[in-house]
Amino acid sequence: MTNLDSNIEFLKGVGAHRADTLKSELGIFTCRDLLFHFPFRYVDRTKFHSARDVHQEGETVQLRGVLRRLESLGEGRAKRLVGSLRDETGVMELVWFQGVQWLEKSLCVGKEYIVFGRVNAFNGRFNITHPEIEESAPAEGNVPARTFDPVYPSTEKLTQKGLDAKGLRKLIRLLLDTLKPADLPETLPDYLLAQFRLSSRWAAVSNIHFPENQQELDGAIRRLKFEELLFLQLRILQLRTRRKDATRGFLFEKIGDYFNRFYQEKLPFELTGAQKRVLREIRADLAVGKQMNRLVQGDVGSGKTVVALMTMLMALDNARLSDGQPFQACLMAPTEILAQQHFANLSDLVGDLGIQVGFLSGSIKGKKREAILQQLATGDMNIVIGTHALIEDWVQFKNLGISIIDEQHRFGVEQRSKLWKKNPDGPPHVLVMTATPIPRTLAMTLYGDLDISAIDELPPGRKPITTIHYTEHHRLRVQGFMHEEIGKGRQVYVVYPMIDETEKIDLQNLMTGFEALSRDFPPPKYHISIVHGKMKAADKDFEMQRFVRGETQIMVATTVIEVGVNVPNASVMVIENAERFGLSQLHQLRGRVGRGAEQSFCILLTGFKLSSDGRERIQTMVRTNDGFEIAEVDLKLRGPGNMEGTQQSGMLRFLLADLARDGQILAAAREIATQILEKDPSLALPEHLRLRQHLASEGKDAKVWSRIS
C-alpha cells in the first residue's frame, strides 16, 4: 500500500530505472518528495496566441499548431535545430541550441504541438528560442482535461524516461488518487484556518497541482506559503527562547568611570537619537545575566563604531565576581586595513582614560606579538582590535567579557563561534555589526534568533551624497569635474571592478586606467596612489597612508577599499564599469565619501548597453542614499540565496515562499508565531497539538541560518 513515506520506486508507473532518474535529477526519493514537488508555472489551456498576433520581442506566448519543418543546421558548437510551427494565421520559427540530437528523434513533422516560450527577434523575424514543446493530444486515462496545466522543471534525462511535464503530471495525479486526506494530516490549528480563511492542507496540496481556476490556485499558494513561513518562525523563535534561557551571561551591573568619563569628557559629538536607543537596548541585555547575542545594523556613516566603543567601556567598568578581575573586550574586523582604522580611531577617542588598547593581526610577529599575547593573558590589555588572528588558539584572554564582530557577513559562522571559547568561565557577550542594511524579511529569517538593533539615523550636518550616472562618452566631463574638485583641495577615488583577483583582464583595466589618469593628472602637480588585491599588505598600507595623509590626490583601487578607509577630505568617488557591481557593493563604495563637511559626489560610469537588472541598480543608486531601501531592491533583484552572508549560513530554500515578494505573509507569520509562543511556549495546549507534532516530525531536518555558535 502506497503512503507518503514509500520509496518512489514503488509508485505505479515509476519502477527502478525511473526512480533512479527522479532521485538523481530532482532529488525525489519518496512519494512525499513527489507530492511536494510543486509546479513552477501553469498553462491556461484555454488561452492561445496566434502566430499573426505575435509582434513584441520579450513577450511570453503559447501557440498551438502543426510542426511543418524540422532541420539541423551548422556543426559542432554552432549546431542548432530549426523548426516551423504553423497555425491558422501564420508561421512561428522555433530554435534549439541544446538537446538537438534527442529532439530530432522525438519530434515529428506533421503532428500538432503546443509550444510555450519567450519571443526573440533575429534579422527582422520573430522566433522562440528553446520553447517548451509537447504534443497536443486529448486527455488520456485518468488525467482529465483541465483549464490549468501544471508545468514542472524537467531535464533531457527526465524527458527520455517519459518524465517530462506531462509524465510528471500523470504520476502526481496517480499519487493523489491513491492517497486519502488522512494521509496528509492538517498542521494548523482550526482557529488559524478560520481566522485567515485558509484551505485545508489536503485541499491546498491538491489544488496547487491541479487547480480548477485561478481562485483555487491563489488560495492553495497562500495557504502553503503561510504554513511554510509560520513553522520557520516558530522554530527560530523557539531557538531564540532556548538560547536566552540556557546561555548564562556575564552580569554587567554598573555603568562606571570609563563610560561616564568618555561620555562626559571625550565624546567629540552629540549622539543621535538612534545611537542612544541602541545603547539602551545593549545596556538592557548586559544587565540581566543572560548572554547578549545582538546584531546592530546601520548605514555607512551612521556611527556604529562609537556605539561599539561605548559597549566595550560598559564591559571594562565591570569585573568578575570571584576575584574582581576587570572584563576585557575585543573587536574583530575582516581586513587589516579596517582593523587598523578602528585601532587608530578608538585609541584616539579613549585618549588619556588609562585604557590599554592593542592591535593584533597576522602581520604582527616576534617580540611584539609575544608582548601583546602576554598582556591579554594577564589582563593588562583592556581592549584588543584585530583581524582573524584573534580567533587563533594561541590568543588567550584573562577575562573576555564582550566580543564585537564588524562586517560580520565577511566571517564564516565557525570563525565567529571561536570567540565564544575565549573565556573559560563562559561565553562572552556577542555584538555583531554590519554596514550592509538587511531587508526586514531577511532579518526575520537569516538573523531571526538574534536581537536586532538598527541605527537608522545619520549624524546631523551630513550632506547627502549626490550620485550621477554617466556613460563612456561623458568621460571628458568626468575628468574635468575631477580637476575642479582637486583644485579645491579635495581628493578623489577611482574604483575598478575586480570580481576575481585572478582575472587578468580586470587587472589590465585597472593598470590601463592608472596609466591614463597619470597622463591626465601628471606629476609633479598631481600624485596618484594605487591599491589592488595582488599587492603585498605592506605596499597596500603604504599607498593607503599616502592618500590618508593627503600626499596623493587620487586613489586608483579595486574594491579592497570598500570598507576601512576614512578620508574626510575625499569628495568624489568614480566607479568604473559600475554595471559590474552589485547594489550592496556600490552603496559601500559610495560610503567612502561624504565623511566631511563638503558636498560629495559619486559618479557611476557604465557602458552604453545595460541589462534590465543593471539599469535598475544604477537608477536605484541615483535615486536614493537610503541603505535600507537599497537592500530591499537588492533582495528583489538577487533573491535571498545570493545576498551577502547567506551563502555561508545555508541557502534560504523554500518550496514556495519568496522573501522578496512575500513580506506581508512573513510579517503575519512572525506575529502569529510570537503570539502563540507567548501564550504557550512549549505548545502544550490541545489546540496546538498539530503544531507540536509537525515541528517534531519536520523540524528536525530544518536549518536555522542565524546561529553564531
Residue, then its C-alpha position, 0 to 999 in steps of 0.5 A: m500500500t502506497n503512503l507518503d513515506s514509500n520509496i518512489e520506486f514503488l509508485k505505479g508507473v515509476g519502477a527502478h530505472r525511473a526512480d533512479t532518474l527522479k532521485s538523481e535529477l530532482g532529488i525525489f526519493t519518496c512519494r512525499d518528495l513527489l507530492f511536494h514537488f510543486p509546479f513552477r508555472y501553469v498553462d491556461r489551456t484555454k488561452f492561445h496566441s496566434a502566430r499573426d498576433v505575435h509582434q513584441e520581442g520579450e513577450t511570453v506566448q503559447l501557440r498551438g499548431v502543426l510542426r511543418r519543418l524540422e532541420s539541423l543546421g551548422e556543426g559542432r558548437a554552432k549546431r542548432l535545430v530549426g523548426s516551423l510551427r504553423d497555425e491558422t494565421g501564420v508561421m512561428e520559427l522555433v530554435w534549439f541550441q541544446g538537446v538537438q540530437w534527442l529532439e530530432k528523434s522525438l519530434c515529428v513533422g506533421k503532428e500538432y504541438i503546443v509550444f510555450g516560450r519567450v519571443n526573440a527577434f533575429n534579422g527582422r523575424f520573430n522566433i522562440t528560442h528553446p520553447e517548451i514543446e509537447e504534443s497536443a493530444p486529448a486527455e488520456g486515462n485518468v488525467p482529465a482535461r483541465t483549464f490549468d496545466p501544471v508545468y514542472p522543471s524537467t531535464e533531457k534525462l527526465t524527458q527520455k524516461g517519459l518524465d517530462a511535464k506531462g509524465l510528471r503530471k500523470l504520476i502526481r495525479l496517480l499519487l493523489d488518487t491513491l492517497k486519502p486526506a488522512d494521509l496528509p494530516e492538517t498542521l494548523p490549528d482550526y482557529l488559524l484556518a478560520q481566522f485567515r480563511l485558509s484551505s485545508r492542507w489536503a485541499a491546498v496540496s491538491n489544488i496547487h497541482f491541479p487547480e480548477n481556476q485561478q481562485e483555487l490556485d491563489g488560495a492553495i499558494r497562500r495557504l502553503k506559503f503561510e504554513e511554510l513561513l509560520f513553522l520557520q518562525l516558530r522554530i527560530l523563535q523557539l531557538r531564540t527562547r532556548r538560547k536566552d534561557a540556557t546561555r548564562g551571561f556575564l552580569f554587567e551591573k554598573i555603568g562606571d568611570y570609563f563610560n561616564r568619563f568618555y561620555q562626559e569628557k571625550l565624546p567629540f559629538e552629540l549622539t543621535g537619537a538612534q545611537k542612544r536607543v541602541l545603547r539602551e537596548i545593549r545596556a538592557d541585555l548586559a544587565v540581566g545575566k543572560q548572554m547578549n547575542r545582538l546584531v546592530q545594523g546601520d548605514v555607512g556613516s551612521g556611527k556604529t563604531v562609537v556605539a561599539l566603543m561605548t559597549m566595550l567601556m560598559a564591559l571594562d567598568n565591570a569585573r568578575l565576581s570571584d576575584g574582581q578581575p576587570f572584563q576585557a573586550c575585543l573587536m574583530a574586523p575582516t581586513e587589516i586595513l579596517a582593523q587598523q582604522h578602528f585601532a587608530n580611531l578608538s585609541d584616539l577617542v579613549g585618549d588619556l582614560g588609562i585604557q590599554v588598547g592593542f592591535l593584533s593581526g597576522s602581520i604582527k610577529g616576534k617580540k611584539r606579538e609575544a608582548i601583546l599575547q602576554q598582556l591579554a593573558t594577564g589582563d593588562m590589555n583592556i581592549v584588543i582590535g584585530t583581524h582573524a588572528l584573534i580567533e587563533d588558539w594561541v590568543q588567550f584572554k584573562n577575562l573576555g567579557i564582550s566580543i564585537i564582530d564588524e562586517q560580520h557577513r565577511f566571517g564564516v559562522e565557525q570563525r565567529s563561534k571561536l570567540w565564544k571559547k575565549n573565556p573559560d568561565g563562559p561565553p562572552h557577550v556577542l555584538v555583531m555589526t554590519a554596514t550592509p542594511i538587511p531587508r526586514t524579511l531577511a532579518m526575520t529569517l537569516y538573523g531571526d534568533l538574534d536581537i536586532s538593533a538598527i541605527d537608522e539615523l545619520p549624524p546631523g550636518r551630513k550632506p547627502i551624497t549626490t550620485i550621477h550616472y554617466t556613460e563612456h562618452h561623458r568621460l571628458r566631463v568626468q575628468g574635468f569635474m575631477h580637476e575642479e574638485i582637486g583644485k579645491g583641495r579635495q581628493v578623489y577615488v577611482v574604483y575598478p571592478m575586480i570580481d576575481e583577483t585572478e582575472k587578468i583582464d580586470l587587472q589590465n583595466l585597472m593598470t590601463g586606467f592608472e596609466a591614463l589618469s597619470r597622463d591626465f593628472p601628471p606629476p609633479k602637480y598631481h600624485i596618484s596612489i594605487v591599491h589592488g588585491k595582488m599587492k603585498a599588505a605592506d605596499k597596500d598600507f603604504e599607498m593607503q597612508r599616502f592618500v590618508r595623509g593627503e600626499t596623493q590626490i587620487m586613489v586608483a583601487t579595486t574594491v579592497i577599499e570598500v570598507g576601512v578607509n576614512v578620508p574626510n577630505a575625499s569628495v568624489m568617488v568614480i566607479e568604473n564599469a559600475e554595471r559590474f557591481g552589485l547594489s550592496q557593493l556600490h552603496q559601500l563604495r559610495g560610503r567612502v565619501g561624504r565623511g566631511a563637511e563638503q558636498s560629495f559626489c559619486i559618479l557611476l560610469t557604465g557602458f552604453k548597453l545595460s541589462s534590465d537588472g543593471r539599469e535598475r541598480i544604477q537608477t536605484m543608486v541615483r535615486t536614493n542614499d537610503g541603505f535600507e531601501i537599497a537592500e530591499v531592491d537588492l533582495k528583489l533583484r538577487g533573491p535571498g540565496n545570493m545576498e551577502g552572508t547567506q551563502q555561508s549560513g545555508m541557502l534560504r530554500f523554500l518550496l514556495a515562499d519568496l522573501a522578496r515578494d512575500g513580506q506581508i505573509l512573513a510579517a503575519a507569520r512572525e506575529i502569529a508565531t510570537q503570539i502563540l509562543e507567548k501564550d504557550p511556549s512549549l505548545a502544550l495546549p490541545e489546540h496546538l497539538r498539530l503544531r507540536q507534532h509537525l515541528a517534531s516530525e519536520g523540524k528536525d531536518a530544518k536549518v536555522w541560518s542565524r546561529i553564531s555558535 
